[in-house]
Amino acid sequence: MGDASFWDTEYSKELDNFKSLLTKLKEAIKDDIRQSLIKQLEDKSNRLKEIKKSFGLEVRLIKNKDVKVPFDEKMRGYNEEFTQLLDNFRTVKMSAQRSELLGNAQAKEKFIDLFNSDGKNNDELLIGANKIQDLTEASLNRTKQKIEESKNVAVATLEQLEDQRKQINDIQEDVNNLDANLTKAKTLVFGFAKRLASDRVVQIMTALNIIALGSIIVYVLYTKKSLGNNNTGGSNVGPPIPSNHSVVFL
C-alpha cells in the first residue's frame, strides 16, 4: 500500500506540472520558448507514462478490496485526465509548428497585404517587394533551422539505435557465454555422476570381496574344528599297556 500511495502522489503532482507547462505553451509567442516548452512537455509525457504503468502495477498487487477500490477510482481519473492533456498537447504542438513557418498571425496578415498593389506607387511597391523578400528569407531560414533540427534529431536517433544495437550484441554475447557455461556445467555434472557411480561400484565390489574372504576364513575355521572333534571323540583304541606287566594270552 505504501508504494501505491507514493505513485498516487507522483501521478497527481506530475499531472499538475504538465498542465502548467501546457498553459505556458499556449501563451508563448517566441519560437525558441515554444520549442523549449515542447521539449519539456515531451519529457513530462514520458515520465507520466512510466508513472502510469508503475501505479497500475502497484494497485493490481493490492489484495484488500477495501483498500484497492479507492486507488482504482483515482487511477481511472488520472488516466482520463492524462489522455485529455495529451490530446490538448498534440493540438497546441501542431498549431505552434504551423505558426513557426511564417511567424505569428499578425505577420501573416502583413505578408499577405504586401501583395496588394492597389493605391500604391512605385516606391511603395518596391518597399513592399523588399519586405516580401525579407520575410521570405526569414521563412526560409526558419525552414532551414527546422531541417537542421530534424537532422540533429535523426543523428541522435541513429546514435541511440547504435547504442541499442551494441547493447543487444552484448546481451547476445552474454547469452552465448551463459549457454556455454551451462553446457560445461552439464558435462561436469554428468562426469561427476559417472565417476561417482564407478566409485560406488568399486566400493561395492570391495565390500563383497571382504565378505567373501571373511566367509572363507569362517568356513575354514569351522571345518578344521569339526575335523578335530571327529578324531578325538570317535576312536576305538584302548588305553596304553604298561611295559612292566606281563601280557597273558588266554
Summary of the structure (lengths in Angstrom):
residues: 250
radius of gyration: 51.0
end to end distance: 127.6
largest distance: 194.2
contacts: 552
relative contact order: 0.04
helix: 86%
strand: 0%
